[in-house]
Amino acid sequence: MYGHRMADEEREPAAAASEWWAPRWKGQKGRLEVWYATATDDETGTGLWVHGETVAGTDDGSGVASHGWVALFPPDAGPVWQRTESVPEATTQTAAEGEPGFCADDLRIDPTGTEGHTADLSWEIDWDASDQQPLATFPRWAWERELLPGAQVLPAPSMPVSGWVDHDGQRHRINGTGAVARIYGHGSAQRWAWLHADLGNGDLVEVVTAVSRRSGLSKLAPITFLRMRVDGYDWPATRIASWGLRTTLGLPQWSVKGRTQGFEVSIEVTQPADRCVEIEYTDPDGSTATCTNTERADLALSVRSQSGTERTWRLDGTAHAEVGLRP
């Protein structure tokens, strides 16, 4: 129903899968490399977002630095977030060093877990990503050849996680499901939306929908990339933009609807303001964007075939989502 079940020979071999964890930045100017982990506690619905990035400035001499932040989304209080300290160029990891994952002194994300601290938050989350089947939201060539302004992949799209986050004298347990994703390119989009949701029983959905900042493209409608993993199938079968889908960007609601590869798709995301954090992003060229993120979004998702067969999912407060807009 959702394309084809991936045979063993079609899956990424272990060596190839490990490539998704290798740093991409090779010392070039004007690049942005992002790592982020998200997780939800099964019992309480507490959400976690850990973000690390390396920003290599353009030719204006702005330099290179790695930094990040952590955000905690408890179900019974407003979310809290803090930045980590910025690490200067001398200690920023490049692809030549070959260590998997992201490390910037007080923030680590790698195949074994994430840990770190800020002034008022500390965390330690363990996982084992060794048996994860990566999910490429964009075509693989977009990631490998850097032909687009940016691309995203998930080295670990859905895995058990276990650990804790400490804040204000309280320990929040995170024992549930998590994911790790990556972005590499020249900076954030002109505007965008993102969704990751574990739908239960190993099923998941990933959406990246964005408008490029490149001249001539910034006035176009958002281009949407949709990937689902349902009942062991990856769908759509081809990793190309879903041109039949139309995104309506906004807050607190945004949506993706339309037809792709013979299926009617409806995705409705709600990001209540009291569950969101707003964080300013800075691109390599110094321009800024505002990201509104929550790891406790609501989701209504349906996929209907031409024969009328329909699958639906509803999540209350356990989807991960964000909207990015320019000032």
C-alpha positions as CSV (number, residue, x, y, z in Angstrom):
1,M,0.0,0.0,0.0
2,Y,2.8,2.4,0.8
3,G,5.3,1.5,-1.9
4,H,7.5,-1.5,-1.2
5,R,9.0,-3.2,1.8
6,M,12.7,-2.8,1.6
7,A,14.6,-6.0,0.9
8,D,17.9,-6.6,2.8
9,E,19.9,-5.8,-0.3
10,E,18.1,-2.4,-0.6
11,R,18.8,-1.3,2.9
12,E,21.9,0.8,3.7
13,P,24.8,-1.6,4.6
14,A,26.3,-1.0,8.0
15,A,29.3,0.8,6.5
16,A,27.1,3.1,4.5
17,A,24.7,3.7,7.4
18,S,27.7,4.9,9.5
19,E,28.3,7.6,6.9
20,W,25.2,9.4,8.1
21,W,27.0,10.0,11.4
22,A,30.2,11.4,9.9
23,P,30.7,15.2,10.0
24,R,30.2,16.9,6.7
25,W,31.9,20.3,7.2
26,K,35.4,20.3,5.6
27,G,36.5,23.8,6.5
28,Q,34.6,25.7,3.8
29,K,33.2,29.2,4.4
30,G,29.5,29.9,4.3
31,R,28.3,26.5,5.6
32,L,25.9,25.4,8.3
33,E,26.0,21.9,9.8
34,V,23.2,21.0,12.2
35,W,22.6,17.9,14.5
36,Y,19.5,17.6,16.5
37,A,18.0,14.9,18.8
38,T,14.3,14.8,19.9
39,A,12.6,12.5,22.3
40,T,9.4,11.9,24.2
41,D,8.9,10.2,27.5
42,D,6.3,7.4,27.1
43,E,4.8,7.9,30.6
44,T,4.5,11.6,31.0
45,G,4.7,13.0,27.5
46,T,7.7,15.2,28.4
47,G,9.5,16.3,25.3
48,L,13.2,17.0,24.7
49,W,15.1,18.9,22.0
50,V,18.9,19.0,21.8
51,H,20.4,21.1,19.0
52,G,24.1,21.4,18.0
53,E,25.5,23.3,15.1
54,T,28.7,24.4,13.4
55,V,28.4,27.8,11.7
56,A,31.2,28.8,9.2
57,G,30.8,32.4,8.3
58,T,31.0,33.8,4.8
59,D,33.9,35.9,3.5
60,D,33.1,38.8,5.9
61,G,35.5,37.3,8.4
62,S,32.8,36.2,10.9
63,G,34.8,33.1,11.7
64,V,33.7,29.6,12.7
65,A,32.0,28.4,15.9
66,S,30.1,25.5,17.3
67,H,27.3,25.9,19.8
68,G,23.8,24.6,20.6
69,W,20.9,24.6,23.0
70,V,18.6,22.3,24.9
71,A,14.9,22.7,25.4
72,L,12.7,20.8,27.9
73,F,8.9,20.5,27.3
74,P,7.2,19.2,30.5
75,P,3.4,18.5,30.3
76,D,2.5,20.4,33.4
77,A,4.6,23.6,32.9
78,G,5.8,25.9,30.2
79,P,8.9,24.9,28.2
80,V,12.4,26.0,29.2
81,W,15.5,26.3,27.0
82,Q,19.1,27.6,27.2
83,R,22.1,27.9,24.9
84,T,25.4,26.2,25.5
85,E,28.6,28.1,25.3
86,S,30.0,28.8,21.9
87,V,33.1,26.9,21.0
88,P,35.7,28.8,18.8
89,E,37.2,27.6,15.5
90,A,40.2,26.0,17.1
91,T,38.1,23.2,18.7
92,T,35.4,22.8,16.1
93,Q,35.3,19.3,14.6
94,T,35.7,18.9,10.8
95,A,35.1,15.9,8.6
96,A,38.8,15.2,8.4
97,E,38.8,14.2,12.0
98,G,36.3,11.4,11.3
99,E,34.7,11.2,14.8
100,P,31.0,10.3,14.5
101,G,28.4,12.8,15.7
102,F,28.7,16.3,17.1
103,C,30.8,17.4,20.1
104,A,31.3,21.0,21.3
105,D,32.7,20.7,24.9
106,D,29.4,20.9,26.8
107,L,27.1,19.3,24.2
108,R,27.4,15.8,22.6
109,I,25.2,13.9,20.1
110,D,26.5,10.7,18.7
111,P,25.4,7.0,18.0
112,T,25.4,6.2,21.8
113,G,23.4,9.2,23.1
114,T,23.5,12.8,24.0
115,E,24.7,14.7,27.1
116,G,25.6,18.2,28.1
117,H,24.8,21.2,30.3
118,T,24.0,24.8,30.3
119,A,23.8,27.3,33.2
120,D,20.5,25.8,34.5
121,L,20.0,22.6,32.6
122,S,21.9,19.3,32.3
123,W,21.0,16.1,30.6
124,E,22.1,12.6,29.8
125,I,20.2,10.4,27.3
126,D,21.4,7.0,26.2
127,W,20.5,5.0,23.1
128,D,22.0,2.5,20.7
129,A,21.8,3.6,17.1
130,S,23.8,0.7,15.7
131,D,20.9,-1.2,14.2
132,Q,19.0,1.9,12.9
133,Q,17.9,2.0,9.3
134,P,18.5,5.7,8.2
135,L,15.8,7.7,6.6
136,A,16.7,10.1,3.8
137,T,14.0,12.8,3.6
138,F,15.8,14.4,0.5
139,P,17.2,12.4,-2.4
140,R,20.6,10.9,-1.5
141,W,22.3,12.9,-4.2
142,A,21.1,16.1,-2.5
143,W,22.9,15.1,0.6
144,E,26.1,13.7,-1.0
145,R,26.6,16.3,-3.8
146,E,25.3,19.4,-2.1
147,L,23.4,20.5,-5.1
148,L,20.6,22.1,-3.1
149,P,20.9,25.0,-0.6
150,G,20.4,22.4,2.2
151,A,19.4,18.8,2.8
152,Q,18.3,16.7,5.7
153,V,18.7,13.0,6.7
154,L,17.9,11.0,9.8
155,P,20.7,8.6,10.9
156,A,18.4,7.3,13.6
157,P,14.7,7.9,12.8
158,S,13.1,6.0,15.7
159,M,14.8,4.3,18.6
160,P,14.4,3.6,22.3
161,V,16.0,6.2,24.6
162,S,16.6,6.3,28.3
163,G,17.9,9.1,30.6
164,W,17.1,12.3,32.4
165,V,17.1,16.1,32.3
166,D,17.7,18.2,35.4
167,H,16.2,21.6,35.8
168,D,15.6,23.8,38.8
169,G,16.3,21.0,41.2
170,Q,13.9,18.6,39.5
171,R,14.9,15.5,37.5
172,H,12.7,14.7,34.5
173,R,12.9,11.2,33.2
174,I,13.0,10.6,29.4
175,N,12.3,6.9,28.8
176,G,10.6,6.4,25.5
177,T,11.3,7.0,21.8
178,G,13.8,9.4,20.1
179,A,15.4,10.3,16.8
180,V,18.5,12.0,15.5
181,A,18.5,14.1,12.4
182,R,21.0,16.2,10.5
183,I,21.0,19.2,8.1
184,Y,23.9,20.4,6.0
185,G,23.9,23.4,3.6
186,H,24.4,27.1,3.3
187,G,21.9,28.2,6.0
188,S,18.3,28.1,7.0
189,A,15.5,28.5,4.4
190,Q,13.6,31.7,3.8
191,R,10.7,30.1,5.7
192,W,10.0,26.5,6.6
193,A,8.1,23.9,8.7
194,W,9.3,20.6,10.0
195,L,7.5,17.6,11.5
196,H,8.7,14.4,13.1
197,A,6.2,12.0,14.7
198,D,6.4,8.5,16.0
199,L,3.0,7.0,15.1
200,G,3.3,3.8,17.2
201,N,4.4,0.3,16.3
202,G,7.6,1.6,14.6
203,D,5.6,3.8,12.2
204,L,6.7,7.4,11.7
205,V,6.4,10.4,9.5
206,E,8.9,13.1,8.6
207,V,8.1,16.3,6.8
208,V,10.4,19.2,5.6
209,T,8.7,21.9,3.7
210,A,10.6,25.1,2.9
211,V,11.1,28.1,0.6
212,S,14.7,28.7,-0.5
213,R,16.5,32.0,0.1
214,R,18.1,31.9,-3.3
215,S,17.3,34.7,-5.7
216,G,14.2,33.8,-7.8
217,L,13.1,31.0,-5.5
218,S,12.2,33.0,-2.4
219,K,8.8,34.0,-3.9
220,L,7.7,30.5,-4.7
221,A,5.4,28.3,-2.6
222,P,7.0,25.9,-0.1
223,I,8.5,22.7,-1.6
224,T,7.5,19.7,0.5
225,F,9.5,16.6,1.2
226,L,7.5,13.8,2.8
227,R,8.7,10.4,4.1
228,M,6.7,7.8,6.0
229,R,7.7,4.5,7.4
230,V,4.6,2.3,7.9
231,D,4.4,-1.4,8.5
232,G,8.0,-1.8,7.4
233,Y,7.4,0.1,4.2
234,D,9.1,3.4,3.2
235,W,6.8,5.7,1.3
236,P,6.7,7.6,-1.1
237,A,8.9,5.0,-2.9
238,T,10.9,7.8,-4.6
239,R,12.8,10.4,-2.5
240,I,11.8,13.4,-4.5
241,A,9.8,16.5,-3.6
242,S,6.0,15.8,-3.4
243,W,4.9,18.4,-6.0
244,G,1.3,17.6,-5.5
245,L,1.3,18.7,-1.8
246,R,0.6,22.2,-0.8
247,T,1.8,23.7,2.5
248,T,-0.1,26.4,4.4
249,L,2.4,28.0,6.9
250,G,1.2,29.6,10.0
251,L,1.0,29.5,13.8
252,P,-0.3,27.9,15.8
253,Q,-1.6,25.7,13.0
254,W,0.1,24.7,9.7
255,S,-0.9,22.0,7.2
256,V,0.3,20.0,4.2
257,K,-2.4,18.6,1.9
258,G,-2.8,17.2,-1.6
259,R,-2.1,14.2,-3.7
260,T,1.2,12.4,-4.3
261,Q,1.8,9.1,-6.0
262,G,-1.9,8.3,-6.2
263,F,-2.7,9.0,-2.5
264,E,-4.5,11.9,-0.8
265,V,-2.5,13.2,2.1
266,S,-3.7,15.4,4.9
267,I,-1.3,16.6,7.6
268,E,-2.6,19.1,10.2
269,V,-0.2,20.3,12.9
270,T,-1.0,22.4,15.9
271,Q,1.7,24.1,18.0
272,P,0.0,25.8,21.0
273,A,1.9,28.9,22.0
274,D,2.2,27.8,25.6
275,R,4.1,24.6,24.5
276,C,6.5,26.4,22.2
277,V,9.9,28.1,22.5
278,E,11.1,30.8,20.1
279,I,14.8,30.8,19.2
280,E,16.8,33.0,16.9
281,Y,18.8,31.3,14.2
282,T,21.9,33.0,12.7
283,D,23.0,32.0,9.2
284,P,26.6,31.9,8.0
285,D,26.0,35.3,6.3
286,G,24.8,36.8,9.6
287,S,21.1,37.0,8.7
288,T,18.6,35.7,11.2
289,A,15.4,33.8,11.4
290,T,13.0,32.9,14.2
291,C,12.2,29.3,14.9
292,T,9.1,28.4,16.9
293,N,9.5,24.8,18.1
294,T,7.7,22.4,20.3
295,E,8.2,18.8,21.1
296,R,4.6,18.6,22.3
297,A,2.6,19.3,19.1
298,D,-0.7,17.9,18.1
299,L,-1.1,16.0,14.8
300,A,-3.9,14.8,12.6
301,L,-2.7,12.7,9.7
302,S,-4.5,10.7,7.1
303,V,-3.5,8.9,3.9
304,R,-6.2,7.7,1.5
305,S,-5.7,5.5,-1.6
306,Q,-7.6,5.7,-4.8
307,S,-9.6,2.7,-3.8
308,G,-10.8,4.5,-0.7
309,T,-8.6,2.7,1.8
310,E,-7.6,5.2,4.5
311,R,-5.1,5.2,7.4
312,T,-5.4,7.8,10.1
313,W,-3.4,8.8,13.1
314,R,-4.0,11.4,15.8
315,L,-1.3,12.5,18.4
316,D,-2.1,14.7,21.3
317,G,1.1,16.5,22.5
318,T,3.7,14.0,21.3
319,A,4.5,15.2,17.8
320,H,7.7,17.2,17.2
321,A,7.3,20.3,15.0
322,E,8.6,23.8,14.2
323,V,8.0,26.8,12.0
324,G,10.7,29.1,10.9
325,L,10.1,32.7,9.6
326,R,12.3,35.6,8.7
327,P,12.0,39.0,10.6
